[in-house]
Amino acid sequence: MRRLLLETSFSKIYIIVMVVITLLIVGGYFSYAMGTYVKKVDTF
């Protein structure tokens, strides 16, 4: 029972970590894209 509980908590932590990393990557990509878009608009 204790091993099962440990495994489920570990999988939850793993899922949370993966979601946070994915959000950081997506957020960074969008902020970079928006920054380049704003720079392009400013040059015109």
PQR file with spaces between the fields and no chain letter, atoms N, CA, C, O and H, PARSE charges and radii, in Angstrom:
ATOM       1  N    MET     1       0.840   -1.204    0.000 -0.4000 1.5000
ATOM       2  CA   MET     1       0.000    0.000    0.000 -0.0000 2.0000
ATOM       3  C    MET     1       0.878    1.258    0.000  0.5500 1.7000
ATOM       4  O    MET     1       0.618    2.213   -0.732 -0.5500 1.4000
ATOM       5  N    ARG     2       1.922    1.238    0.836 -0.4000 1.5000
ATOM       6  CA   ARG     2       2.787    2.399    0.908 -0.0000 2.0000
ATOM       7  C    ARG     2       3.525    2.608   -0.427  0.5500 1.7000
ATOM       8  O    ARG     2       3.689    3.742   -0.876 -0.5500 1.4000
ATOM       9  H    ARG     2       2.133    0.462    1.431  0.4000 1.0000
ATOM      10  N    ARG     3       3.962    1.522   -1.051 -0.4000 1.5000
ATOM      11  CA   ARG     3       4.669    1.624   -2.334 -0.0000 2.0000
ATOM      12  C    ARG     3       3.747    2.220   -3.395  0.5500 1.7000
ATOM      13  O    ARG     3       4.175    3.062   -4.184 -0.5500 1.4000
ATOM      14  H    ARG     3       3.829    0.600   -0.687  0.4000 1.0000
ATOM      15  N    LEU     4       2.495    1.791   -3.418 -0.4000 1.5000
ATOM      16  CA   LEU     4       1.528    2.310   -4.389 -0.0000 2.0000
ATOM      17  C    LEU     4       1.326    3.814   -4.183  0.5500 1.7000
ATOM      18  O    LEU     4       1.286    4.577   -5.148 -0.5500 1.4000
ATOM      19  H    LEU     4       2.148    1.107   -2.777  0.4000 1.0000
ATOM      20  N    LEU     5       1.200    4.231   -2.933 -0.4000 1.5000
ATOM      21  CA   LEU     5       1.013    5.641   -2.599 -0.0000 2.0000
ATOM      22  C    LEU     5       2.222    6.456   -3.060  0.5500 1.7000
ATOM      23  O    LEU     5       2.073    7.554   -3.597 -0.5500 1.4000
ATOM      24  H    LEU     5       1.233    3.611   -2.149  0.4000 1.0000
ATOM      25  N    LEU     6       3.411    5.913   -2.848 -0.4000 1.5000
ATOM      26  CA   LEU     6       4.646    6.592   -3.241 -0.0000 2.0000
ATOM      27  C    LEU     6       4.696    6.752   -4.761  0.5500 1.7000
ATOM      28  O    LEU     6       5.058    7.814   -5.267 -0.5500 1.4000
ATOM      29  H    LEU     6       3.533    5.021   -2.412  0.4000 1.0000
ATOM      30  N    GLU     7       4.333    5.699   -5.478 -0.4000 1.5000
ATOM      31  CA   GLU     7       4.363    5.749   -6.941 -0.0000 2.0000
ATOM      32  C    GLU     7       3.368    6.764   -7.492  0.5500 1.7000
ATOM      33  O    GLU     7       3.683    7.497   -8.428 -0.5500 1.4000
ATOM      34  H    GLU     7       4.039    4.836   -5.067  0.4000 1.0000
ATOM      35  N    THR     8       2.161    6.809   -6.911 -0.4000 1.5000
ATOM      36  CA   THR     8       1.156    7.755   -7.402 -0.0000 2.0000
ATOM      37  C    THR     8       1.595    9.194   -7.128  0.5500 1.7000
ATOM      38  O    THR     8       1.417   10.066   -7.978 -0.5500 1.4000
ATOM      39  H    THR     8       1.905    6.213   -6.150  0.4000 1.0000
ATOM      40  N    SER     9       2.165    9.448   -5.951 -0.4000 1.5000
ATOM      41  CA   SER     9       2.617   10.798   -5.633 -0.0000 2.0000
ATOM      42  C    SER     9       3.772   11.189   -6.549  0.5500 1.7000
ATOM      43  O    SER     9       3.858   12.342   -6.971 -0.5500 1.4000
ATOM      44  H    SER     9       2.309    8.740   -5.260  0.4000 1.0000
ATOM      45  N    PHE    10       4.664   10.242   -6.864 -0.4000 1.5000
ATOM      46  CA   PHE    10       5.792   10.514   -7.758 -0.0000 2.0000
ATOM      47  C    PHE    10       5.288   10.831   -9.157  0.5500 1.7000
ATOM      48  O    PHE    10       5.792   11.751   -9.802 -0.5500 1.4000
ATOM      49  H    PHE    10       4.594    9.305   -6.521  0.4000 1.0000
ATOM      50  N    SER    11       4.298   10.080   -9.637 -0.4000 1.5000
ATOM      51  CA   SER    11       3.760   10.321  -10.978 -0.0000 2.0000
ATOM      52  C    SER    11       3.063   11.683  -11.027  0.5500 1.7000
ATOM      53  O    SER    11       3.145   12.383  -12.036 -0.5500 1.4000
ATOM      54  H    SER    11       3.888    9.332   -9.113  0.4000 1.0000
ATOM      55  N    LYS    12       2.376   12.063   -9.937 -0.4000 1.5000
ATOM      56  CA   LYS    12       1.729   13.379   -9.896 -0.0000 2.0000
ATOM      57  C    LYS    12       2.769   14.482   -9.959  0.5500 1.7000
ATOM      58  O    LYS    12       2.597   15.458  -10.688 -0.5500 1.4000
ATOM      59  H    LYS    12       2.310   11.494   -9.117  0.4000 1.0000
ATOM      60  N    ILE    13       3.859   14.333   -9.193 -0.4000 1.5000
ATOM      61  CA   ILE    13       4.935   15.330   -9.197 -0.0000 2.0000
ATOM      62  C    ILE    13       5.542   15.423  -10.593  0.5500 1.7000
ATOM      63  O    ILE    13       5.812   16.517  -11.087 -0.5500 1.4000
ATOM      64  H    ILE    13       4.000   13.540   -8.600  0.4000 1.0000
ATOM      65  N    TYR    14       5.758   14.255  -11.236 -0.4000 1.5000
ATOM      66  CA   TYR    14       6.344   14.212  -12.578 -0.0000 2.0000
ATOM      67  C    TYR    14       5.446   14.944  -13.576  0.5500 1.7000
ATOM      68  O    TYR    14       5.931   15.717  -14.403 -0.5500 1.4000
ATOM      69  H    TYR    14       5.538   13.365  -10.835  0.4000 1.0000
ATOM      70  N    ILE    15       4.135   14.697  -13.495 -0.4000 1.5000
ATOM      71  CA   ILE    15       3.180   15.356  -14.404 -0.0000 2.0000
ATOM      72  C    ILE    15       3.199   16.866  -14.184  0.5500 1.7000
ATOM      73  O    ILE    15       3.216   17.633  -15.146 -0.5500 1.4000
ATOM      74  H    ILE    15       3.742   14.070  -12.823  0.4000 1.0000
ATOM      75  N    ILE    16       3.196   17.295  -12.923 -0.4000 1.5000
ATOM      76  CA   ILE    16       3.216   18.726  -12.603 -0.0000 2.0000
ATOM      77  C    ILE    16       4.490   19.379  -13.152  0.5500 1.7000
ATOM      78  O    ILE    16       4.440   20.466  -13.728 -0.5500 1.4000
ATOM      79  H    ILE    16       3.182   16.672  -12.141  0.4000 1.0000
ATOM      80  N    VAL    17       5.630   18.705  -12.967 -0.4000 1.5000
ATOM      81  CA   VAL    17       6.909   19.241  -13.458 -0.0000 2.0000
ATOM      82  C    VAL    17       6.875   19.367  -14.974  0.5500 1.7000
ATOM      83  O    VAL    17       7.309   20.382  -15.519 -0.5500 1.4000
ATOM      84  H    VAL    17       5.671   17.823  -12.499  0.4000 1.0000
ATOM      85  N    MET    18       6.367   18.350  -15.659 -0.4000 1.5000
ATOM      86  CA   MET    18       6.307   18.382  -17.124 -0.0000 2.0000
ATOM      87  C    MET    18       5.390   19.507  -17.602  0.5500 1.7000
ATOM      88  O    MET    18       5.699   20.179  -18.586 -0.5500 1.4000
ATOM      89  H    MET    18       6.015   17.526  -15.216  0.4000 1.0000
ATOM      90  N    VAL    19       4.265   19.720  -16.914 -0.4000 1.5000
ATOM      91  CA   VAL    19       3.336   20.789  -17.285 -0.0000 2.0000
ATOM      92  C    VAL    19       3.992   22.159  -17.103  0.5500 1.7000
ATOM      93  O    VAL    19       3.850   23.041  -17.950 -0.5500 1.4000
ATOM      94  H    VAL    19       4.014   19.174  -16.114  0.4000 1.0000
ATOM      95  N    VAL    20       4.716   22.329  -15.984 -0.4000 1.5000
ATOM      96  CA   VAL    20       5.395   23.605  -15.719 -0.0000 2.0000
ATOM      97  C    VAL    20       6.450   23.878  -16.784  0.5500 1.7000
ATOM      98  O    VAL    20       6.550   24.997  -17.288 -0.5500 1.4000
ATOM      99  H    VAL    20       4.831   21.612  -15.296  0.4000 1.0000
ATOM     100  N    ILE    21       7.244   22.853  -17.132 -0.4000 1.5000
ATOM     101  CA   ILE    21       8.282   23.012  -18.159 -0.0000 2.0000
ATOM     102  C    ILE    21       7.636   23.369  -19.498  0.5500 1.7000
ATOM     103  O    ILE    21       8.114   24.254  -20.207 -0.5500 1.4000
ATOM     104  H    ILE    21       7.163   21.945  -16.723  0.4000 1.0000
ATOM     105  N    THR    22       6.549   22.675  -19.840 -0.4000 1.5000
ATOM     106  CA   THR    22       5.861   22.946  -21.105 -0.0000 2.0000
ATOM     107  C    THR    22       5.338   24.383  -21.135  0.5500 1.7000
ATOM     108  O    THR    22       5.470   25.077  -22.143 -0.5500 1.4000
ATOM     109  H    THR    22       6.161   21.955  -19.264  0.4000 1.0000
ATOM     110  N    LEU    23       4.741   24.827  -20.016 -0.4000 1.5000
ATOM     111  CA   LEU    23       4.224   26.201  -19.952 -0.0000 2.0000
ATOM     112  C    LEU    23       5.357   27.214  -20.091  0.5500 1.7000
ATOM     113  O    LEU    23       5.200   28.235  -20.760 -0.5500 1.4000
ATOM     114  H    LEU    23       4.634   24.264  -19.197  0.4000 1.0000
ATOM     115  N    LEU    24       6.495   26.935  -19.462 -0.4000 1.5000
ATOM     116  CA   LEU    24       7.639   27.852  -19.556 -0.0000 2.0000
ATOM     117  C    LEU    24       8.135   27.934  -20.996  0.5500 1.7000
ATOM     118  O    LEU    24       8.424   29.023  -21.492 -0.5500 1.4000
ATOM     119  H    LEU    24       6.623   26.105  -18.919  0.4000 1.0000
ATOM     120  N    ILE    25       8.235   26.789  -21.670 -0.4000 1.5000
ATOM     121  CA   ILE    25       8.708   26.764  -23.062 -0.0000 2.0000
ATOM     122  C    ILE    25       7.730   27.522  -23.958  0.5500 1.7000
ATOM     123  O    ILE    25       8.136   28.357  -24.766 -0.5500 1.4000
ATOM     124  H    ILE    25       7.999   25.904  -21.268  0.4000 1.0000
ATOM     125  N    VAL    26       6.433   27.222  -23.807 -0.4000 1.5000
ATOM     126  CA   VAL    26       5.411   27.878  -24.632 -0.0000 2.0000
ATOM     127  C    VAL    26       5.384   29.375  -24.343  0.5500 1.7000
ATOM     128  O    VAL    26       5.323   30.184  -25.268 -0.5500 1.4000
ATOM     129  H    VAL    26       6.103   26.544  -23.151  0.4000 1.0000
ATOM     130  N    GLY    27       5.429   29.745  -23.069 -0.4000 1.5000
ATOM     131  CA   GLY    27       5.416   31.156  -22.693 -0.0000 2.0000
ATOM     132  C    GLY    27       6.632   31.888  -23.228  0.5500 1.7000
ATOM     133  O    GLY    27       6.513   33.005  -23.731 -0.5500 1.4000
ATOM     134  H    GLY    27       5.478   29.087  -22.317  0.4000 1.0000
ATOM     135  N    GLY    28       7.798   31.271  -23.125 -0.4000 1.5000
ATOM     136  CA   GLY    28       9.022   31.874  -23.635 -0.0000 2.0000
ATOM     137  C    GLY    28       8.964   32.043  -25.144  0.5500 1.7000
ATOM     138  O    GLY    28       9.382   33.069  -25.680 -0.5500 1.4000
ATOM     139  H    GLY    28       7.894   30.364  -22.716  0.4000 1.0000
ATOM     140  N    TYR    29       8.436   31.018  -25.833 -0.4000 1.5000
ATOM     141  CA   TYR    29       8.335   31.084  -27.294 -0.0000 2.0000
ATOM     142  C    TYR    29       7.390   32.205  -27.722  0.5500 1.7000
ATOM     143  O    TYR    29       7.696   32.970  -28.637 -0.5500 1.4000
ATOM     144  H    TYR    29       8.095   30.185  -25.397  0.4000 1.0000
ATOM     145  N    PHE    30       6.231   32.294  -27.048 -0.4000 1.5000
ATOM     146  CA   PHE    30       5.263   33.330  -27.407 -0.0000 2.0000
ATOM     147  C    PHE    30       5.787   34.723  -27.104  0.5500 1.7000
ATOM     148  O    PHE    30       5.555   35.648  -27.882 -0.5500 1.4000
ATOM     149  H    PHE    30       5.983   31.673  -26.305  0.4000 1.0000
ATOM     150  N    SER    31       6.494   34.893  -25.981 -0.4000 1.5000
ATOM     151  CA   SER    31       7.038   36.205  -25.651 -0.0000 2.0000
ATOM     152  C    SER    31       8.123   36.596  -26.662  0.5500 1.7000
ATOM     153  O    SER    31       8.237   37.763  -27.034 -0.5500 1.4000
ATOM     154  H    SER    31       6.682   34.141  -25.349  0.4000 1.0000
ATOM     155  N    TYR    32       8.926   35.605  -27.108 -0.4000 1.5000
ATOM     156  CA   TYR    32       9.949   35.858  -28.128 -0.0000 2.0000
ATOM     157  C    TYR    32       9.292   36.235  -29.457  0.5500 1.7000
ATOM     158  O    TYR    32       9.729   37.166  -30.132 -0.5500 1.4000
ATOM     159  H    TYR    32       8.833   34.656  -26.805  0.4000 1.0000
ATOM     160  N    ALA    33       8.239   35.501  -29.824 -0.4000 1.5000
ATOM     161  CA   ALA    33       7.524   35.783  -31.073 -0.0000 2.0000
ATOM     162  C    ALA    33       6.891   37.172  -31.023  0.5500 1.7000
ATOM     163  O    ALA    33       6.957   37.924  -31.995 -0.5500 1.4000
ATOM     164  H    ALA    33       7.884   34.744  -29.275  0.4000 1.0000
ATOM     165  N    MET    34       6.280   37.511  -29.888 -0.4000 1.5000
ATOM     166  CA   MET    34       5.666   38.823  -29.752 -0.0000 2.0000
ATOM     167  C    MET    34       6.728   39.927  -29.791  0.5500 1.7000
ATOM     168  O    MET    34       6.497   40.990  -30.368 -0.5500 1.4000
ATOM     169  H    MET    34       6.228   36.900  -29.098  0.4000 1.0000
ATOM     170  N    GLY    35       7.880   39.681  -29.184 -0.4000 1.5000
ATOM     171  CA   GLY    35       8.964   40.663  -29.196 -0.0000 2.0000
ATOM     172  C    GLY    35       9.450   40.925  -30.611  0.5500 1.7000
ATOM     173  O    GLY    35       9.658   42.078  -30.989 -0.5500 1.4000
ATOM     174  H    GLY    35       8.068   38.818  -28.715  0.4000 1.0000
ATOM     175  N    THR    36       9.637   39.860  -31.406 -0.4000 1.5000
ATOM     176  CA   THR    36      10.092   40.027  -32.789 -0.0000 2.0000
ATOM     177  C    THR    36       9.009   40.715  -33.605  0.5500 1.7000
ATOM     178  O    THR    36       9.316   41.540  -34.465 -0.5500 1.4000
ATOM     179  H    THR    36       9.468   38.923  -31.099  0.4000 1.0000
ATOM     180  N    TYR    37       7.731   40.384  -33.345 -0.4000 1.5000
ATOM     181  CA   TYR    37       6.617   41.000  -34.070 -0.0000 2.0000
ATOM     182  C    TYR    37       6.560   42.496  -33.787  0.5500 1.7000
ATOM     183  O    TYR    37       6.371   43.297  -34.703 -0.5500 1.4000
ATOM     184  H    TYR    37       7.482   39.714  -32.646  0.4000 1.0000
ATOM     185  N    VAL    38       6.725   42.877  -32.514 -0.4000 1.5000
ATOM     186  CA   VAL    38       6.700   44.284  -32.128 -0.0000 2.0000
ATOM     187  C    VAL    38       7.862   45.013  -32.781  0.5500 1.7000
ATOM     188  O    VAL    38       7.692   46.137  -33.254 -0.5500 1.4000
ATOM     189  H    VAL    38       6.879   42.226  -31.770  0.4000 1.0000
ATOM     190  N    LYS    39       9.043   44.396  -32.818 -0.4000 1.5000
ATOM     191  CA   LYS    39      10.213   45.025  -33.443 -0.0000 2.0000
ATOM     192  C    LYS    39       9.969   45.232  -34.935  0.5500 1.7000
ATOM     193  O    LYS    39      10.322   46.274  -35.485 -0.5500 1.4000
ATOM     194  H    LYS    39       9.180   43.483  -32.434  0.4000 1.0000
ATOM     195  N    LYS    40       9.362   44.234  -35.592 -0.4000 1.5000
ATOM     196  CA   LYS    40       9.070   44.361  -37.019 -0.0000 2.0000
ATOM     197  C    LYS    40       8.083   45.515  -37.273  0.5500 1.7000
ATOM     198  O    LYS    40       8.241   46.283  -38.222 -0.5500 1.4000
ATOM     199  H    LYS    40       9.075   43.387  -35.145  0.4000 1.0000
ATOM     200  N    VAL    41       7.068   45.619  -36.408 -0.4000 1.5000
ATOM     201  CA   VAL    41       6.074   46.693  -36.558 -0.0000 2.0000
ATOM     202  C    VAL    41       6.735   48.054  -36.338  0.5500 1.7000
ATOM     203  O    VAL    41       6.415   49.021  -37.030 -0.5500 1.4000
ATOM     204  H    VAL    41       6.940   44.995  -35.637  0.4000 1.0000
ATOM     205  N    ASP    42       7.656   48.130  -35.378 -0.4000 1.5000
ATOM     206  CA   ASP    42       8.329   49.404  -35.083 -0.0000 2.0000
ATOM     207  C    ASP    42       9.219   49.851  -36.258  0.5500 1.7000
ATOM     208  O    ASP    42       9.360   51.050  -36.499 -0.5500 1.4000
ATOM     209  H    ASP    42       7.916   47.344  -34.816  0.4000 1.0000
ATOM     210  N    THR    43       9.813   48.905  -36.982 -0.4000 1.5000
ATOM     211  CA   THR    43      10.724   49.294  -38.065 -0.0000 2.0000
ATOM     212  C    THR    43       9.961   49.877  -39.241  0.5500 1.7000
ATOM     213  O    THR    43      10.519   50.673  -39.995 -0.5500 1.4000
ATOM     214  H    THR    43       9.699   47.931  -36.786  0.4000 1.0000
ATOM     215  N    PHE    44       8.703   49.503  -39.417 -0.4000 1.5000
ATOM     216  CA   PHE    44       7.945   50.027  -40.567 -0.0000 2.0000
ATOM     217  C    PHE    44       7.505   51.474  -40.320  0.5500 1.7000
ATOM     218  O    PHE    44       6.858   52.078  -41.176 -0.5500 1.4000
ATOM     219  H    PHE    44       8.250   48.856  -38.803  0.4000 1.0000
